[in-house]
């Protein structure tokens, strides 16, 4: 009788497996080299970067043989890891730490103008700094690059966002650059429509010696 009763107990649904790479994953953290932060703090847009960052959400974009991982932290930032051909450390080709600069709501009337005339210009300026477009094309204007990101939050929520993106850079010294990442984003609002916004983020390239990952 008792065994029959307990056998009917429902099991909790399995949580979806979340993306990970380089030991980075949902709930893990990482430390940044404080000397590196100190050396560039007067030359970049972002202020008071936290040397310790806790990952609260993880996103992944699949683009043929390339995967873009984004680890969203408690410092209004995301660590972006780009890998080609696999998810081993040897497959990683780029690591950048981005901080949000500005997020703006976009109306339906402004959406086409944003995608067709604003994001893909050869240059883009904020805070009096001018950034040069990284992704090249034969024409003066580069159409935004589409990315579809699936994001896993620490509360178990899973969302999908379509992003139309462009990357810019400017030199801050002889060796280092500050990146500017533009993303026009849209997601289902759950009521048959779309929520749209324009996200601007600035970032720095991170080398393996400048980051310590805690699982």
N, C-alpha and C positions, 0 to 999 in steps of 0.2 A: 504493500500500500504506500509506504513512505517513498520507496524507490520510484514508484509510478508517479507520485506527486512531484518529486524533484526533477524528474526527467522532462516535465512539461515546462520547466522554467525557461523563459526566453533569453537568448544570448544577446548582449548589446551589439548593435551593428558595428562592423569593423570600420575604423577611421581610415580615410583615404591615405595612401602612401604619399608623402610629400617629397618634393625634389630636394636633392642634396648634391654637393660637389665640394672637393677640397676639405672635407670635414665640416663644412658649413651646412646648417639645416635649421629647421624651425625649433626655436627655444635655445639654440646655441648662442655664443657670443664671440666677439673678437676684440683684440686690443690693437691700436695703431701706434706706430713709433712716435712718441711725443716730440722727438727732435725734428722729425720730418714736418710735423704740424707747425712747430715753432718757426721753422725756416721759411715757410710759405704764407704764414698767417697775414702778413701785411700786404701781400700781392694778390690775394684771391677775394672773391666776392663774399663767400661764406665766412661767418664769424663764430668763434668759440666752438670749434669742433670737439666733441667728446672723444677722449682717447679710448674709452670702452663703450662698445655698442652691443645691444642685445637684440637679437633677431625676433621679430614679432609676426612676420608673414613672409612667405616665399612665393615668388612667381617664376614661371618658365615660359619661354617662347621657343617654338620649334620652327626652324627655317632650313629645310633640306638637311644638309649634314652639319649644320650649326645650331647650337642651343645657347640661348641667352638666359642665364639665371639671375634673378634679382632677389636680394635678401634685405627686406625692409626692417629698419631698426627703430629704436626708441628715441633716436636723435634727429627725427625728421629727415632721414637719409635712406639710401639703399646702396648696397654693395653689388655691383654688376659684374658677373663673371661670364665671359664668352668662351665656349669650348667648341672645337671642331673634331668630328670623327669619333667622339666618345666622351666619357665623363671622368676619365683618369686625370690625374694632375698633369700628365704629359700632354693632354689634349687642350689645356687651357691656353688661350692666345692673348687674352686681355682681361685685366681687372681694374675697375674704376670705382671710386666712392663718390656718389652723387648726393648733394643736398638740395632739397626743394627751395627754389627761389621765389616762385609765384605760381598760383593756380587761379585761373579765371574761368567762370562759366561762359559758355559759348551758345548763342542763340542759333536757331535753325537758319536765320537769314545771314548770319556771319560765317557759318560753317564752310561753305564752298569758297568764300574769299580767303579764309584762313589756309585751306589746303592748296588752293590754286595760285595764290599770289603772295603769301606771307612766309610760310615755314621754309620754303626751299630757295630763298634768295642767296646770292653768293656771300653776303655778309649779314650779321645780325648784331645789334648793339644793346647792352644793358649797363646801367651804372656808369655810363661814359666809356665803357670798354667795347671794342669791336672784335668780334670773333669771325674767323673765316670758315666757310663750309668745308667739311672734310670729304664728304661723299661727292664725287664729281660726275658730270654728265656733259654731253656735247652741247647742250643748250645752256643758256644763262640761268634758267630756272630748273631746279631739280624737284620732281614730284616727291612728296613724302614717301618714306619706306614703310610699308604696312607690317605691323607685328600684332599677332593675337596672343595675348598673355593669359594664362590660367594661374590664378593666385589663390594660395592656401593660407588662411589666417589661423592664429593660435586658438581662436574660439571654435574652430571646425568649419567655418564658412569657406566655400569655394566659389569664386567668381571668374567670369571671363570678360576681358576688355579688348576692344579693337583699338589699336594705337597707330597713328600716322606720324612718323618720326623723322627727325633730321639732327645731325651731329655737327657741331662747330668747335673750333679750338682757337686759342690765342696763346702766344708765348708769354710766360711771366718771368723767365730768365733765359739764359743760353740753352738750358737743357730741358726745362719743365714747361708743360702747357696746362692751362685750365680749359676744361671742356664745357660746352654748353649744349645740353640735350633738350630739344623741343619735341613735345608730344601732344598732338590733338587726339583726345581720347573719347570714346563713346561706349556705353554699356546699356544693356536692357534695364529699364527702370521698374520692371515688373508689372507695368500697367499698359503694355502695348506700345510704349514709346522709348525714347533714348535719352539718357543723361549725357551731356557733352561738356567737355572742359578742355582748356589749354594749359598744359603743365610745362613750366620752365625749371630746369635743374642745372646746377653747375657742379663740376666734378674734377677729381684728380686721379691720375694713374697711380696704382699701388703695386709695388714689387713684393715678391715673397719675403724679403728681409724686413719689410715695413709693416707686416701684419702677423699677429699671433692668434691662432684660432683655438677656441675652447669648445669642445663638443658638448 
